[in-house]
Structures are given as structure tokens and as C-alpha cells.
């Protein structure tokens, strides 16, 4: 953030997230929790096996000594435990970040929305940029746009609601789809094709 950005952002009109908006994010998080249950359970099981192989005595019928099981098998189970913990963390990282962002404000700017085409610095999956400009036509925030159709250069006046993490939520009162209007409980059934 540039030195003058903080003062400019403090001057922006802001509002808190509504309960309905936060509920959408929570339902998405709960849906990801359903996915993360499997790696969490697996990490608990393999972690328990690792600890048991290292510290508990083996049954008399075991073909390995306690030392061999602690040196050979326990590290394998330990690596599997770490892999499942990393997988669960990866699954939950984005929705937890999104939930934390619901405690920061949504900014409201009566200014402009600027679309500009991709340049040589644009990431491979981006087709251009979308920016919010204040009434002085100074950029407040800009995000890469995703899609296949190139974004044409244009500027139009608009009343914009946005968050720095999520992007533009509404333009002139109409949702951009960044934050859906609603999401089923636990996010289950959200990807059902619409006819």
C-alpha cells in the first residue's frame, strides 16, 4: 500500500457486513469443513498410530522389535499424518480467510468503474483488470479479471460496493456474483446445474 493509500482509504464510506452476507460466507466455510473432515480424521488416525508405534509396547506376536517399528514404520505414518494435515489446511485456508475478511468493512464509492485490457504483466488466466475509482478518478483498488473474453478499455460512473479481499460486490445496487445472494446450508447443492 502506498503512503497516501491509508489516508484515502480512511476517507471512504464504509459499512459492516450484513448477517445475510456473513451467513453466505459461513455456509461456504461449513461446506469446506465437510470436505476437510476426511483428512482431519485420517491425520488423527495416522498420528495416533505414529505415537503408538513409538511409545507403546508391541504385542508379543509382532515380527518387528519396538526399535524397528519406531525407526521404520513410525516415520512413514508420521509423513502421512503431515500430508493429511497439510491437505486439510489447504482445503480450509481460503474460506477461513474469507470469513476473517467479513470483519473488515465493505467500502462504498460513488465514483467510477474502470475496465482495462490485459497487458504484458497480466497473469495467464486473467483477461484484464477492473478498478474502482473515486470521484477524482483516482484508483482506489484494482483486481485482475478472470475469463476468456478480453476486457475492453472503458470507464463508467457507478455506485460501487467492494472489499479489498473479495473485489466488487455490487455496481449500482446489482450484485456482481462475487458474493452470492444466498448459499444452501453447508454449501451442499451449490453446484447443481441450473436449467
HUPECOR-V11924 format. One record per pair of residues at least 24 apart in sequence whose C-alpha atoms are under 6 Angstrom apart, sorted by the first residue. I is the first residue (numbers start at 1). GAP is how many residues later the second one is. D is the distance in Angstrom with one decimal. If there is no record, write none. Layout:
[[I:GAP:D] [I:GAP:D]]
//
This chain:
[[13:94:5.8] [13:95:5.3] [14:91:5.8] [14:92:5.5] [14:93:4.3] [14:94:5.7] [15:90:5.5] [15:91:5.4] [16:89:4.9] [24:158:5.7] [24:159:5.4] [27:158:5.6] [27:159:4.7] [27:160:5.3] [28:159:5.1] [29:66:5.1] [30:156:4.8] [31:155:4.3] [31:156:4.6] [36:52:5.2] [39:45:5.0] [39:49:5.6] [43:38:4.6] [43:41:5.3] [46:31:5.6] [46:35:5.4] [47:34:5.5] [50:24:4.8] [50:27:5.6] [50:28:5.7] [106:56:5.6] [106:57:5.0] [107:54:5.6] [107:55:5.4] [108:52:5.6] [108:53:4.6] [109:50:5.8] [109:51:5.2] [110:49:4.4] [111:24:4.5] [111:46:5.7] [111:47:5.6] [112:44:5.4] [112:45:4.2] [112:46:5.0] [113:42:5.8] [113:43:5.6] [114:40:5.8] [114:41:4.5] [115:38:5.3] [115:39:5.2] [116:36:5.9] [116:37:4.2] [117:34:5.0] [117:35:5.4] [117:36:5.7]]
//
